[in-house]
Every structure is written in C-alpha cells, then in structure tokens.
Amino acid sequence: MGFFSWRCAKSDRPVMAEVAVKNSPWEFASRAVVLHRNGQVIRGVYDGYGRVLHQGQELELTDMAEENWRLVIEQYYQDERFEDFPTKNKWDRGQGFFYDDEDLEREFGVK
C-alpha cells in the first residue's frame, strides 16, 4: 500500500508523513494528536501509512472506524475533545507526502 493521509480536523491542513518533512520547516505537521470518541487522547508521529507511532507502539487508524477518531496536527491542538470536531477527517489529495516546497508554503505559510 502506498502513502495516504488525512487533513487535520482543526486546521484542514495536511497531516504529513514524517519521512516527507523530517528536518524541514514543516516537520511539525507530522506530529499528530488522535482524539477518540471514548475520550482517549494519543500523541505521536504520523508515518504516512495510516499509523501514528507513539511510545514505541503503532496505532493503526485504518483498523478503526473513522467515525470514532479525529486526527489533529499537534501544533494546532488546544485540548479539544472528539466532540469538538463533528465531521470525519477529509482525505488529503497529496497523501501526506506528495508536496513540493511551494505546495507546503501555500498550505502552511512557513518557509
């Protein structure tokens, strides 16, 4: 399976695969927070293949119904709860990977 990703539930910006933005001004966009319907909050790094890596574990988002979680870029997270984001995350056209610097500048406003 190739890369895929979602848009941040709060900012509507792409959640980026770590490998795509490592050591760049956009590295922050791979650090994510997963909010579960049951109130659980998990922070980690998005790997580009549907997994958030946290504390040496892989959280497989694709193994869970999208109705039960929301994905937020950590930089934009301000202690919201699952209920604060009533709609599912949108799919990302660039798959969290296929962006050049110009695209990322346009998405995030960072150089």
Buried (B, 14 or more C-beta within 10 A) or exposed (E): EEBBBBBBBBBEBBBBBBEBBEEBEBBBBBBBBBBBBEEEBBBBBBBBBBBBBBEEEBBEBEEBEEEEBBBBBBBBBEEBEBEEBEEBBEEBEBBBBBBEEEEBBEBBEEE
